[in-house]
Amino acid sequence: MVQISNNDIEFMLEMLELTSGMRLKLEALGSPANITDDMADELRDFCIDLLDTTGFDEHYKLTKAGEKIDELIDKLFVG
């Protein structure tokens, strides 16, 4: 299980291109929320996709949003 905060949930709902099913799951969570390892893996994949497309500036440095995405990737890592 992975614990995510309300801020994490709001950020993911706003920034990630989620499937409708994943969006509904996130919207139904309370805060803080414990999510399953499978859900964490799936959310992590969405975060990695977003980091690749919008997380870096023209000099390949992390943007402010990129820093938050990178933080979420680490938090959602189940190992």
KENU-769388 format. One record per atom (N, C-alpha, C, CB): residue number from 1; residue in one letter; atom name; x, y, z. Coordinates in steps of 0.001 Angstrom, whole numbers, plus 500000, padded with zeros to 6 digits. Atoms other than C-alpha are relative to their C-alpha. Glycine has a CB too. Layout:
// KENU-769388
<site i="NUM" aa="a" at="CA" east="X" north="Y" up="Z"/>
...
***
This chain:
// KENU-769388
<site i="1" aa="m" at="N" east="500841" north="498814" up="500000"/>
<site i="1" aa="m" at="CA" east="500000" north="500000" up="500000"/>
<site i="1" aa="m" at="C" east="500886" north="501251" up="500000"/>
<site i="1" aa="m" at="CB" east="499043" north="499998" up="501225"/>
<site i="2" aa="v" at="N" east="499316" north="498721" up="500099"/>
<site i="2" aa="v" at="CA" east="501074" north="503525" up="499208"/>
<site i="2" aa="v" at="C" east="499033" north="501078" up="500469"/>
<site i="2" aa="v" at="CB" east="500500" north="500275" up="498541"/>
<site i="3" aa="q" at="N" east="500853" north="498917" up="499518"/>
<site i="3" aa="q" at="CA" east="499745" north="506605" up="500988"/>
<site i="3" aa="q" at="C" east="500239" north="501252" up="499165"/>
<site i="3" aa="q" at="CB" east="500265" north="500287" up="501500"/>
<site i="4" aa="i" at="N" east="499907" north="498755" up="500745"/>
<site i="4" aa="i" at="CA" east="498975" north="509700" up="498937"/>
<site i="4" aa="i" at="C" east="499118" north="501047" up="500669"/>
<site i="4" aa="i" at="CB" east="499590" north="499793" up="498520"/>
<site i="5" aa="s" at="N" east="500710" north="498897" up="499348"/>
<site i="5" aa="s" at="CA" east="497784" north="513098" up="500130"/>
<site i="5" aa="s" at="C" east="498935" north="500584" up="499083"/>
<site i="5" aa="s" at="CB" east="500984" north="501096" up="500423"/>
<site i="6" aa="n" at="N" east="501009" north="499297" up="500783"/>
<site i="6" aa="n" at="CA" east="494889" north="515244" up="498985"/>
<site i="6" aa="n" at="C" east="500661" north="500848" up="498916"/>
<site i="6" aa="n" at="CB" east="499127" north="500881" up="500912"/>
<site i="7" aa="n" at="N" east="499273" north="499202" up="500995"/>
<site i="7" aa="n" at="CA" east="497409" north="517522" up="497236"/>
<site i="7" aa="n" at="C" east="500476" north="499126" up="498842"/>
<site i="7" aa="n" at="CB" east="501201" north="500710" up="500653"/>
<site i="8" aa="d" at="N" east="499573" north="500929" up="501051"/>
<site i="8" aa="d" at="CA" east="498788" north="514520" up="495339"/>
<site i="8" aa="d" at="C" east="498823" north="499646" up="499091"/>
<site i="8" aa="d" at="CB" east="500604" north="498717" up="500618"/>
<site i="9" aa="i" at="N" east="501192" north="500379" up="500755"/>
<site i="9" aa="i" at="CA" east="495288" north="513489" up="494290"/>
<site i="9" aa="i" at="C" east="499558" north="501150" up="499095"/>
<site i="9" aa="i" at="CB" east="498856" north="499597" up="500956"/>
<site i="10" aa="e" at="N" east="500422" north="498833" up="500781"/>
<site i="10" aa="e" at="CA" east="494345" north="517003" up="493159"/>
<site i="10" aa="e" at="C" east="500957" north="500255" up="498835"/>
<site i="10" aa="e" at="CB" east="499919" north="501246" up="500900"/>
<site i="11" aa="f" at="N" east="499009" north="499788" up="501049"/>
<site i="11" aa="f" at="CA" east="497586" north="517370" up="491207"/>
<site i="11" aa="f" at="C" east="499819" north="498983" up="498882"/>
<site i="11" aa="f" at="CB" east="501420" north="499915" up="500573"/>
<site i="12" aa="m" at="N" east="500145" north="501041" up="501017"/>
<site i="12" aa="m" at="CA" east="497106" north="514049" up="489427"/>
<site i="12" aa="m" at="C" east="498710" north="500180" up="499202"/>
<site i="12" aa="m" at="CB" east="500025" north="498614" up="500652"/>
<site i="13" aa="l" at="N" east="501256" north="499779" up="500708"/>
<site i="13" aa="l" at="CA" east="493474" north="514815" up="488594"/>
<site i="13" aa="l" at="C" east="500110" north="501162" up="499019"/>
<site i="13" aa="l" at="CB" east="498875" north="500261" up="500992"/>
<site i="14" aa="e" at="N" east="499846" north="498821" up="500850"/>
<site i="14" aa="e" at="CA" east="494487" north="518170" up="487142"/>
<site i="14" aa="e" at="C" east="500988" north="499773" up="498859"/>
<site i="14" aa="e" at="CB" east="500451" north="501178" up="500834"/>
<site i="15" aa="m" at="N" east="498889" north="500052" up="500950"/>
<site i="15" aa="m" at="CA" east="497682" north="517204" up="485316"/>
<site i="15" aa="m" at="C" east="500057" north="498750" up="499127"/>
<site i="15" aa="m" at="CB" east="501265" north="500113" up="500740"/>
<site i="16" aa="l" at="N" east="499806" north="501246" up="500725"/>
<site i="16" aa="l" at="CA" east="497497" north="513580" up="484234"/>
<site i="16" aa="l" at="C" east="498860" north="499724" up="499018"/>
<site i="16" aa="l" at="CB" east="500130" north="498850" up="500978"/>
<site i="17" aa="e" at="N" east="501003" north="500443" up="500968"/>
<site i="17" aa="e" at="CA" east="495697" north="512255" up="481169"/>
<site i="17" aa="e" at="C" east="499565" north="498585" up="500401"/>
<site i="17" aa="e" at="CB" east="500567" north="500034" up="498517"/>
<site i="18" aa="l" at="N" east="500446" north="501253" up="499403"/>
<site i="18" aa="l" at="CA" east="493878" north="509541" up="483100"/>
<site i="18" aa="l" at="C" east="498868" north="499369" up="499188"/>
<site i="18" aa="l" at="CB" east="499547" north="500235" up="501441"/>
<site i="19" aa="t" at="N" east="501169" north="500670" up="500548"/>
<site i="19" aa="t" at="CA" east="491476" north="506929" up="481845"/>
<site i="19" aa="t" at="C" east="498807" north="500396" up="500866"/>
<site i="19" aa="t" at="CB" east="500192" north="498437" up="499956"/>
<site i="20" aa="s" at="N" east="501185" north="499627" up="499228"/>
<site i="20" aa="s" at="CA" east="487906" north="507552" up="482950"/>
<site i="20" aa="s" at="C" east="499877" north="499147" up="501266"/>
<site i="20" aa="s" at="CB" east="498734" north="499853" up="499139"/>
<site i="21" aa="g" at="N" east="500045" north="500874" up="498833"/>
<site i="21" aa="g" at="CA" east="488114" north="504548" up="485282"/>
<site i="21" aa="g" at="C" east="500960" north="500428" up="501095"/>
<site i="21" aa="g" at="CB" east="500305" north="498591" up="499593"/>
<site i="22" aa="m" at="N" east="499019" north="499554" up="499004"/>
<site i="22" aa="m" at="CA" east="491272" north="505793" up="486986"/>
<site i="22" aa="m" at="C" east="499584" north="501343" up="500597"/>
<site i="22" aa="m" at="CB" east="501409" north="500110" up="499367"/>
<site i="23" aa="r" at="N" east="500473" north="498704" up="499494"/>
<site i="23" aa="r" at="CA" east="489829" north="509300" up="487271"/>
<site i="23" aa="r" at="C" east="498924" north="499784" up="501065"/>
<site i="23" aa="r" at="CB" east="499446" north="500878" up="498840"/>
<site i="24" aa="l" at="N" east="501055" north="500286" up="499028"/>
<site i="24" aa="l" at="CA" east="486760" north="507902" up="489044"/>
<site i="24" aa="l" at="C" east="500571" north="499431" up="501296"/>
<site i="24" aa="l" at="CB" east="498985" north="499025" up="499406"/>
<site i="25" aa="k" at="N" east="499371" north="500577" up="498805"/>
<site i="25" aa="k" at="CA" east="488934" north="505863" up="491419"/>
<site i="25" aa="k" at="C" east="500666" north="501087" up="500837"/>
<site i="25" aa="k" at="CB" east="501035" north="498928" up="499604"/>
<site i="26" aa="l" at="N" east="499318" north="498924" up="499273"/>
<site i="26" aa="l" at="CA" east="491013" north="508935" up="492323"/>
<site i="26" aa="l" at="C" east="499005" north="500953" up="500647"/>
<site i="26" aa="l" at="CB" east="500923" north="500775" up="499062"/>
<site i="27" aa="e" at="N" east="500998" north="499076" up="499469"/>
<site i="27" aa="e" at="CA" east="487969" north="511149" up="492781"/>
<site i="27" aa="e" at="C" east="499280" north="499411" up="501211"/>
<site i="27" aa="e" at="CB" east="498986" north="500361" up="498916"/>
<site i="28" aa="a" at="N" east="500712" north="500656" up="498898"/>
<site i="28" aa="a" at="CA" east="486441" north="508593" up="495170"/>
<site i="28" aa="a" at="C" east="500850" north="499874" up="501269"/>
<site i="28" aa="a" at="CB" east="499541" north="498624" up="499563"/>
<site i="29" aa="l" at="N" east="499120" north="500161" up="498849"/>
<site i="29" aa="l" at="CA" east="489467" north="508560" up="497481"/>
<site i="29" aa="l" at="C" east="499834" north="501126" up="501001"/>
<site i="29" aa="l" at="CB" east="501438" north="499923" up="499552"/>
<site i="30" aa="g" at="N" east="499908" north="498995" up="498958"/>
<site i="30" aa="g" at="CA" east="489554" north="510363" up="500791"/>
<site i="30" aa="g" at="C" east="501461" north="500422" up="500129"/>
<site i="30" aa="g" at="CB" east="499443" north="499462" up="501356"/>
<site i="31" aa="s" at="N" east="498614" north="499577" up="499827"/>
<site i="31" aa="s" at="CA" east="492688" north="512035" up="502054"/>
<site i="31" aa="s" at="C" east="500354" north="499984" up="501477"/>
<site i="31" aa="s" at="CB" east="500230" north="501407" up="499401"/>
<site i="32" aa="p" at="N" east="499084" north="500728" up="500877"/>
<site i="32" aa="p" at="CA" east="495107" north="510797" up="503021"/>
<site i="32" aa="p" at="C" east="499393" north="498659" up="499606"/>
<site i="32" aa="p" at="CB" east="501366" north="499789" up="500689"/>
<site i="33" aa="a" at="N" east="500558" north="501244" up="500527"/>
<site i="33" aa="a" at="CA" east="494412" north="507707" up="500986"/>
<site i="33" aa="a" at="C" east="501082" north="498947" up="499847"/>
<site i="33" aa="a" at="CB" east="499311" north="500243" up="498657"/>
<site i="34" aa="n" at="N" east="499121" north="501129" up="500267"/>
<site i="34" aa="n" at="CA" east="496033" north="504311" up="500901"/>
<site i="34" aa="n" at="C" east="499528" north="499347" up="498713"/>
<site i="34" aa="n" at="CB" east="500010" north="498979" up="501190"/>
<site i="35" aa="i" at="N" east="500351" north="500624" up="501271"/>
<site i="35" aa="i" at="CA" east="496117" north="502904" up="497391"/>
<site i="35" aa="i" at="C" east="500770" north="498695" up="499851"/>
<site i="35" aa="i" at="CB" east="500296" north="500952" up="498811"/>
<site i="36" aa="t" at="N" east="499360" north="501298" up="500212"/>
<site i="36" aa="t" at="CA" east="496975" north="499410" up="496239"/>
<site i="36" aa="t" at="C" east="501279" north="500166" up="499189"/>
<site i="36" aa="t" at="CB" east="499037" north="499029" up="499289"/>
<site i="37" aa="d" at="N" east="498773" north="499995" up="500791"/>
<site i="37" aa="d" at="CA" east="500323" north="498589" up="494703"/>
<site i="37" aa="d" at="C" east="499700" north="500064" up="498509"/>
<site i="37" aa="d" at="CB" east="500835" north="498764" up="500311"/>
<site i="38" aa="d" at="N" east="500374" north="499985" up="501418"/>
<site i="38" aa="d" at="CA" east="498607" north="497979" up="491362"/>
<site i="38" aa="d" at="C" east="499578" north="501395" up="499555"/>
<site i="38" aa="d" at="CB" east="498867" north="499002" up="499735"/>
<site i="39" aa="m" at="N" east="500439" north="498648" up="500328"/>
<site i="39" aa="m" at="CA" east="496970" north="501397" up="491414"/>
<site i="39" aa="m" at="C" east="501196" north="500946" up="499996"/>
<site i="39" aa="m" at="CB" east="498925" north="500486" up="501000"/>
<site i="40" aa="a" at="N" east="498793" north="499173" up="499952"/>
<site i="40" aa="a" at="CA" east="500280" north="502999" up="492414"/>
<site i="40" aa="a" at="C" east="500831" north="499808" up="498734"/>
<site i="40" aa="a" at="CB" east="500842" north="499661" up="501246"/>
<site i="41" aa="d" at="N" east="499245" north="500267" up="501234"/>
<site i="41" aa="d" at="CA" east="502008" north="501301" up="489471"/>
<site i="41" aa="d" at="C" east="499359" north="500681" up="498798"/>
<site i="41" aa="d" at="CB" east="500099" north="498490" up="499749"/>
<site i="42" aa="e" at="N" east="500707" north="499395" up="501130"/>
<site i="42" aa="e" at="CA" east="499348" north="502497" up="487060"/>
<site i="42" aa="e" at="C" east="500133" north="501521" up="500023"/>
<site i="42" aa="e" at="CB" east="498517" north="499600" up="500020"/>
<site i="43" aa="l" at="N" east="499847" north="498557" up="499886"/>
<site i="43" aa="l" at="CA" east="499473" north="506066" up="488367"/>
<site i="43" aa="l" at="C" east="501429" north="500435" up="499693"/>
<site i="43" aa="l" at="CB" east="499602" north="500463" up="501394"/>
<site i="44" aa="r" at="N" east="498588" north="499700" up="500266"/>
<site i="44" aa="r" at="CA" east="503260" north="505990" up="488225"/>
<site i="44" aa="r" at="C" east="500260" north="500028" up="498488"/>
<site i="44" aa="r" at="CB" east="500921" north="498952" up="500690"/>
<site i="45" aa="d" at="N" east="499842" north="500011" up="501458"/>
<site i="45" aa="d" at="CA" east="503082" north="505083" up="484520"/>
<site i="45" aa="d" at="C" east="499449" north="501289" up="499386"/>
<site i="45" aa="d" at="CB" east="499289" north="498774" up="499389"/>
<site i="46" aa="f" at="N" east="500552" north="498733" up="500484"/>
<site i="46" aa="f" at="CA" east="500824" north="508099" up="483899"/>
<site i="46" aa="f" at="C" east="500953" north="501159" up="500314"/>
<site i="46" aa="f" at="CB" east="498613" north="500261" up="500632"/>
<site i="47" aa="c" at="N" east="499061" north="498942" up="499610"/>
<site i="47" aa="c" at="CA" east="503302" north="510300" up="485795"/>
<site i="47" aa="c" at="C" east="501253" north="499987" up="499130"/>
<site i="47" aa="c" at="CB" east="500389" north="499847" up="501472"/>
<site i="48" aa="i" at="N" east="498802" north="500113" up="500837"/>
<site i="48" aa="i" at="CA" east="506265" north="509001" up="483798"/>
<site i="48" aa="i" at="C" east="499710" north="500564" up="498606"/>
<site i="48" aa="i" at="CB" east="500470" north="498516" up="499903"/>
<site i="49" aa="d" at="N" east="500380" north="499459" up="501311"/>
<site i="49" aa="d" at="CA" east="504433" north="509799" up="480549"/>
<site i="49" aa="d" at="C" east="499948" north="501525" up="500032"/>
<site i="49" aa="d" at="CB" east="498638" north="499437" up="499558"/>
<site i="50" aa="l" at="N" east="500096" north="498553" up="499885"/>
<site i="50" aa="l" at="CA" east="503698" north="513329" up="481755"/>
<site i="50" aa="l" at="C" east="501372" north="500633" up="500180"/>
<site i="50" aa="l" at="CB" east="499095" north="500378" up="501161"/>
<site i="51" aa="l" at="N" east="498651" north="499469" up="499797"/>
<site i="51" aa="l" at="CA" east="507267" north="513873" up="482934"/>
<site i="51" aa="l" at="C" east="500746" north="500071" up="498676"/>
<site i="51" aa="l" at="CB" east="500781" north="499135" up="501006"/>
<site i="52" aa="d" at="N" east="499329" north="500029" up="501299"/>
<site i="52" aa="d" at="CA" east="508546" north="512873" up="479495"/>
<site i="52" aa="d" at="C" east="499525" north="501111" up="499071"/>
<site i="52" aa="d" at="CB" east="499781" north="498660" up="499339"/>
<site i="53" aa="t" at="N" east="500543" north="499028" up="500949"/>
<site i="53" aa="t" at="CA" east="506254" north="515312" up="477702"/>
<site i="53" aa="t" at="C" east="500010" north="501441" up="500489"/>
<site i="53" aa="t" at="CB" east="498612" north="499624" up="499658"/>
<site i="54" aa="t" at="N" east="500122" north="498614" up="499516"/>
<site i="54" aa="t" at="CA" east="506035" north="518358" up="479985"/>
<site i="54" aa="t" at="C" east="500859" north="500324" up="501218"/>
<site i="54" aa="t" at="CB" east="498575" north="500282" up="500333"/>
<site i="55" aa="g" at="N" east="499283" north="499791" up="498748"/>
<site i="55" aa="g" at="CA" east="508427" north="517972" up="482907"/>
<site i="55" aa="g" at="C" east="501320" north="500730" up="499897"/>
<site i="55" aa="g" at="CB" east="500238" north="498717" up="500623"/>
<site i="56" aa="f" at="N" east="498692" north="499378" up="500179"/>
<site i="56" aa="f" at="CA" east="511485" north="519628" up="481407"/>
<site i="56" aa="f" at="C" east="499889" north="501273" up="499174"/>
<site i="56" aa="f" at="CB" east="500970" north="499025" up="499336"/>
<site i="57" aa="d" at="N" east="499968" north="498790" up="500810"/>
<site i="57" aa="d" at="CA" east="512296" north="523072" up="480049"/>
<site i="57" aa="d" at="C" east="500900" north="499791" up="498786"/>
<site i="57" aa="d" at="CB" east="500487" north="501201" up="500836"/>
<site i="58" aa="e" at="N" east="499206" north="500111" up="501224"/>
<site i="58" aa="e" at="CA" east="514230" north="523811" up="476856"/>
<site i="58" aa="e" at="C" east="501463" north="499635" up="500253"/>
<site i="58" aa="e" at="CB" east="499935" north="501294" up="499243"/>
<site i="59" aa="h" at="N" east="498622" north="500367" up="499631"/>
<site i="59" aa="h" at="CA" east="517516" north="523204" up="478724"/>
<site i="59" aa="h" at="C" east="500048" north="498644" up="500705"/>
<site i="59" aa="h" at="CB" east="500616" north="501080" up="500906"/>
<site i="60" aa="y" at="N" east="500136" north="501335" up="499397"/>
<site i="60" aa="y" at="CA" east="516330" north="519772" up="479953"/>
<site i="60" aa="y" at="C" east="500157" north="500020" up="501524"/>
<site i="60" aa="y" at="CB" east="501031" north="499055" up="499399"/>
<site i="61" aa="k" at="N" east="500042" north="499910" up="498544"/>
<site i="61" aa="k" at="CA" east="516020" north="520987" up="483532"/>
<site i="61" aa="k" at="C" east="498546" north="499827" up="500422"/>
<site i="61" aa="k" at="CB" east="500594" north="501369" up="500519"/>
<site i="62" aa="l" at="N" east="501363" north="500215" up="499506"/>
<site i="62" aa="l" at="CA" east="513019" north="519981" up="485615"/>
<site i="62" aa="l" at="C" east="499289" north="501327" up="500228"/>
<site i="62" aa="l" at="CB" east="500019" north="499184" up="501300"/>
<site i="63" aa="t" at="N" east="500845" north="498852" up="499699"/>
<site i="63" aa="t" at="CA" east="510239" north="522535" up="485670"/>
<site i="63" aa="t" at="C" east="499413" north="499794" up="501394"/>
<site i="63" aa="t" at="CB" east="498868" north="500179" up="498922"/>
<site i="64" aa="k" at="N" east="500641" north="500144" up="498692"/>
<site i="64" aa="k" at="CA" east="508282" north="523197" up="488856"/>
<site i="64" aa="k" at="C" east="499017" north="498820" up="499978"/>
<site i="64" aa="k" at="CB" east="499266" north="501312" up="500396"/>
<site i="65" aa="a" at="N" east="500919" north="501141" up="500131"/>
<site i="65" aa="a" at="CA" east="505599" north="520775" up="487634"/>
<site i="65" aa="a" at="C" east="500790" north="498705" up="499884"/>
<site i="65" aa="a" at="CB" east="499071" north="500175" up="498770"/>
<site i="66" aa="g" at="N" east="499151" north="501174" up="500146"/>
<site i="66" aa="g" at="CA" east="508357" north="518338" up="486667"/>
<site i="66" aa="g" at="C" east="500527" north="499515" up="501333"/>
<site i="66" aa="g" at="CB" east="501150" north="500299" up="499075"/>
<site i="67" aa="e" at="N" east="499518" north="500374" up="498670"/>
<site i="67" aa="e" at="CA" east="509698" north="518415" up="490220"/>
<site i="67" aa="e" at="C" east="498908" north="499264" up="500777"/>
<site i="67" aa="e" at="CB" east="500465" north="501250" up="500781"/>
<site i="68" aa="k" at="N" east="501124" north="500648" up="499307"/>
<site i="68" aa="k" at="CA" east="506243" north="517528" up="491591"/>
<site i="68" aa="k" at="C" east="499737" north="498618" up="499403"/>
<site i="68" aa="k" at="CB" east="498721" north="500876" up="499910"/>
<site i="69" aa="i" at="N" east="500213" north="501287" up="500669"/>
<site i="69" aa="i" at="CA" east="505821" north="514766" up="489002"/>
<site i="69" aa="i" at="C" east="501078" north="499011" up="500421"/>
<site i="69" aa="i" at="CB" east="499997" north="500171" up="498460"/>
<site i="70" aa="d" at="N" east="498877" north="500858" up="499601"/>
<site i="70" aa="d" at="CA" east="509269" north="513384" up="489857"/>
<site i="70" aa="d" at="C" east="499818" north="499514" up="501439"/>
<site i="70" aa="d" at="CB" east="501342" north="500760" up="499858"/>
<site i="71" aa="e" at="N" east="500282" north="500362" up="498604"/>
<site i="71" aa="e" at="CA" east="508328" north="513421" up="493555"/>
<site i="71" aa="e" at="C" east="498922" north="498909" up="500058"/>
<site i="71" aa="e" at="CB" east="499547" north="501253" up="500810"/>
<site i="72" aa="l" at="N" east="501064" north="501009" up="500026"/>
<site i="72" aa="l" at="CA" east="505136" north="511481" up="492783"/>
<site i="72" aa="l" at="C" east="500496" north="498667" up="499465"/>
<site i="72" aa="l" at="CB" east="498833" north="500488" up="499157"/>
<site i="73" aa="i" at="N" east="499443" north="501239" up="500547"/>
<site i="73" aa="i" at="CA" east="507048" north="508944" up="490688"/>
<site i="73" aa="i" at="C" east="500725" north="499244" up="501102"/>
<site i="73" aa="i" at="CB" east="500960" north="500293" up="498816"/>
<site i="74" aa="d" at="N" east="499293" north="500640" up="498897"/>
<site i="74" aa="d" at="CA" east="509274" north="508257" up="493689"/>
<site i="74" aa="d" at="C" east="499022" north="499464" up="501053"/>
<site i="74" aa="d" at="CB" east="500978" north="500988" up="500642"/>
<site i="75" aa="k" at="N" east="500972" north="500405" up="498983"/>
<site i="75" aa="k" at="CA" east="506308" north="508100" up="496087"/>
<site i="75" aa="k" at="C" east="499215" north="498769" up="499559"/>
<site i="75" aa="k" at="CB" east="499039" north="501151" up="500304"/>
<site i="76" aa="l" at="N" east="500823" north="501093" up="500521"/>
<site i="76" aa="l" at="CA" east="504404" north="505706" up="493826"/>
<site i="76" aa="l" at="C" east="500801" north="498751" up="499653"/>
<site i="76" aa="l" at="CB" east="499258" north="500465" up="498782"/>
<site i="77" aa="f" at="N" east="499168" north="501169" up="500291"/>
<site i="77" aa="f" at="CA" east="507360" north="503351" up="493346"/>
<site i="77" aa="f" at="C" east="499755" north="498915" up="501042"/>
<site i="77" aa="f" at="CB" east="501499" north="500386" up="499963"/>
<site i="78" aa="v" at="N" east="500345" north="501094" up="499091"/>
<site i="78" aa="v" at="CA" east="506401" north="500004" up="494836"/>
<site i="78" aa="v" at="C" east="501169" north="499063" up="500196"/>
<site i="78" aa="v" at="CB" east="498801" north="499227" up="499478"/>
<site i="79" aa="g" at="N" east="498790" north="500825" up="499910"/>
<site i="79" aa="g" at="CA" east="509622" north="498104" up="494118"/>
<site i="79" aa="g" at="C" east="499742" north="498610" up="500190"/>
<site i="79" aa="g" at="CB" east="500845" north="500431" up="501053"/>
***
